[in-house]
Every structure is written in structure tokens, then in C-alpha cells.
């Protein structure tokens, strides 16, 4: 994703959209539906979508507007944010805990093409990268079906045993948290109860 979006394949980046929707069970005491327990779509599903935008673009977006639909337990059931990247491209983050089925996708559109990444979260359950460039046949690529947790475990092992660098460091995580905080602050002005 980083190589394609940050390279020349798409031309000038114009728009990125990251979506992570799921239909989560609402059982008694389920923390994801209780704000006081840190629940909510943004802090569960939205973390991934925020990271996909930040990671693929290599930039920190500014939040222009955001909205959320809140659960009676206070947590957001769904959040949507409109953002702007430093290069001028627009970005949209969308996450929903009560959607019809699961959808994990990032789409990046540039002046010369479009990249669609289906299921960057859990590729072992099916995924694809589809690059469409003006005047060319689409190119689709799939990677190994190894679980993402295995890559994480190997990166941790290599850091501990060999001193290898890890893909995400403290500041990167803090930048994702800052983005989520900014989205939440904008969304609180336009709350809808469900």
C-alpha cells in the first residue's frame, strides 16, 4: 500500500478512504458498547482505518468534520470523519459496529489511477490489492494467507532477540491516538442517539 500510494503508480494523490465495518454482538457487559469502559467504533474499528490512511499516505491528516451515532451506553456505534492531507488530498474514515457484515477496505485515488485494498486487516480470510491505472488492465495481487498476528509475533521476536527495529514505534502510535482524539472532538458536536 505504501509503495503504490507513495510512488508514481497513482500519480498525484487525490483521495483516500478507509472503511472498517462489522456487526458486533451486543451482549450484556460488552465493553465495546460502553463508553466508560473505552468502547466505541472509533477506538475499536477506527484505529485500523486511521492507521491505514496515515500509513499509506505517509502523512498526518487534519480533521475537517466528523459525526457519530451513539449507543445508549454512550459509545459511538458509527463514526465518520472528513479530513485533509498536507498534499491537499481529501481523506475519509468510516467505521460502524452495527453494519450488515464485515467490510475492511482502503481505497486510494490519484490523478493516474486507483488502488483498492480489500481486507488489509485479516488477509488470511481473503484479500486483494487491485491497481487500476488509466488506459491499462487492472492488476490484482494477493499475498500469503499467513495470519497477520504471525507477522506481529515475528517482529516482536526479532526486536527482542536480534535488536531489530519494529514497524510501529511509540510516536507513530501517539499520532494515531491524536488523530482519533481530534475526530472524537469534532464528532461530539453532531451526536445522534440510537
C-alpha positions, -999 to 999 in steps of 0.1 A, spaced: 0 0 0 28 24 10 48 17 -21 19 22 -45 4 53 -29 38 69 -22 52 60 -56 43 71 -91 17 45 -99 -13 66 -89 1 100 -99 -8 129 -76 -28 115 -46 -63 130 -46 -83 110 -21 -80 81 4 -110 64 21 -106 38 48 -137 18 60 -139 -8 87 -175 -20 94 -186 -51 114 -217 -65 130 -206 -69 166 -227 -88 191 -241 -66 218 -240 -89 248 -246 -77 284 -214 -60 297 -197 -59 263 -171 -32 267 -173 -21 231 -207 -6 237 -199 11 270 -180 44 267 -168 44 303 -150 11 295 -133 26 265 -158 13 240 -169 26 207 -165 21 170 -138 47 167 -115 33 193 -121 -3 182 -125 -4 144 -115 32 137 -79 26 150 -73 4 120 -88 28 94 -69 57 109 -36 38 106 -43 27 70 -48 64 60 -17 76 79 5 47 68 -5 46 31 -3 84 27 28 89 49 12 120 63 -8 133 92 -44 143 82 -62 173 96 -98 166 107 -123 189 89 -155 174 102 -168 143 119 -200 128 131 -211 98 152 -241 78 161 -241 69 198 -254 40 217 -274 43 248 -243 31 267 -225 63 255 -201 46 230 -202 55 193 -219 28 171 -206 45 140 -182 74 132 -173 92 100 -146 118 96 -137 140 66 -100 151 66 -74 168 45 -38 156 39 -9 181 37 -6 174 -1 -42 187 -5 -58 152 -9 -90 145 9 -94 115 33 -124 98 48 -125 74 77 -156 54 84 -163 27 110 -195 10 121 -200 -17 148 -236 -25 137 -232 -29 99 -245 -57 77 -215 -79 76 -178 -71 77 -161 -46 54 -124 -37 58 -112 -17 28 -89 12 18 -92 30 -15 -66 55 -27 -74 76 -58 -47 95 -77 -45 115 -109 -35 84 -128 -52 56 -111 -69 39 -82 -58 13 -56 -84 -8 -38 -71 -29 -8 -97 -54 4 -92 -67 39 -58 -53 49 -67 -63 85 -72 -101 82 -58 -112 48 -58 -149 58 -96 -147 54 -94 -134 18 -79 -102 5 -67 -84 -26 -49 -53 -39 -63 -41 -71 -44 -14 -91 -63 3 -118 -43 27 -140 -57 49 -167 -57 30 -201 -44 -2 -186 -59 -35 -175 -64 -37 -137 -36 -56 -119 -46 -77 -89 -22 -91 -63 -26 -113 -33 -2 -122 -6 4 -152 16 -25 -164 37 -4 -162 69 -22 -146 97 -12 -110 105 -6 -120 141 22 -142 130 40 -112 114 35 -93 146 49 -121 167 79 -125 144 86 -87 145 84 -88 183 107 -118 185 132 -102 162 132 -70 182 138 -89 214 163 -114 202 181 -95 175 175 -59 183 156 -54 150 136 -23 145 98 -26 149 74 -13 121 55 9 145 71 29 173 58 50 201 54 82 182 35 65 154 10 51 179 7 85 196 0 101 162 -29 77 157 -42 85 191 -40 122 184 -60 117 152 -87 97 170 -89 124 197 -94 151 170 -121 130 153 -139 124 186 -137 161 195 -153 171 161 -179 144 162 -192 154 197 -208 185 182 -230 164 159 -241 134 180 -271 113 171 -285 89 196 -296 54 186 
